[in-house]
């Protein structure tokens, strides 16, 4: 006999918080780090690539990609571990929306397949 699991709004809100956090951080990262790394050398006519920011950009891109993919998993209510990982990755960023997403994902664990 299967038990009926009540579907709540918590995973959807957590997924939205993860996606919003990841998107905002990626936007700011592109505007202030990736854009100047690409546009500066092109405007000067030299193609010297400054790799000093890559040590900050690549981990940030990875973390925010995990946050967005975890948010998608949370909205679909699939793969609870990935949804929790995405919420933790969102909490690493400068916004505190990821902390609320972690709480909502943990509270709604039984809704995931």
NORHUTA-V106362 format. One record per residue. N is the residue number from 0. RES is the residue in one letter. PHI is phi in whole degrees, 0 to 359 (* if undefined). OMEGA is omega as a letter, one per 20 degrees, with the letter a starting at -180 (* if undefined). Layout:
n = (N/N)
res = (RES/RES)
phi = (PHI/PHI)
omega = (OMEGA/OMEGA)
This chain:
n = (0/1/2/3/4/5/6/7/8/9/10/11/12/13/14/15/16/17/18/19/20/21/22/23/24/25/26/27/28/29/30/31/32/33/34/35/36/37/38/39/40/41/42/43/44/45/46/47/48/49/50/51/52/53/54/55/56/57/58/59/60/61/62/63/64/65/66/67/68/69/70/71/72/73/74/75/76/77/78/79/80/81/82/83/84/85/86/87/88/89/90/91/92/93/94/95/96/97/98/99/100/101/102/103/104/105/106/107/108/109/110/111/112)
res = (X/X/X/X/X/X/X/X/X/X/X/X/X/X/X/X/X/X/X/X/X/X/X/X/X/X/X/X/X/X/X/X/X/X/X/X/X/X/X/X/X/X/X/X/X/X/X/X/X/X/X/X/X/X/X/X/X/X/X/X/X/X/X/X/X/X/X/X/X/X/X/X/X/X/X/X/X/X/X/X/X/X/X/X/X/X/X/X/X/X/X/X/X/X/X/X/X/X/X/X/X/X/X/X/X/X/X/X/X/X/X/X/X)
phi = (*/270/268/274/264/284/272/247/274/299/294/293/296/297/296/296/298/296/294/297/298/298/293/296/293/296/296/295/297/292/294/260/239/287/302/297/293/266/288/304/296/290/292/281/88/255/251/282/265/276/263/291/277/297/290/260/286/296/297/294/298/295/297/286/294/295/297/292/293/294/296/294/297/292/295/282/58/237/54/303/298/292/296/293/298/296/291/294/296/292/286/291/293/287/271/265/291/295/294/295/295/300/298/293/293/296/292/252/302/288/273/271/263)
omega = (a/r/r/r/r/r/a/a/a/r/r/r/r/r/r/r/r/a/r/r/r/a/r/a/r/r/r/r/r/a/a/a/a/r/r/r/a/a/a/r/r/r/r/a/r/a/r/a/r/a/a/a/a/r/r/a/a/r/r/r/a/a/a/r/r/r/a/r/r/r/r/r/r/r/r/a/r/r/a/a/r/r/r/r/r/r/r/r/r/r/r/a/a/r/a/r/r/r/r/r/r/a/a/r/r/a/a/a/a/r/a/r/*)
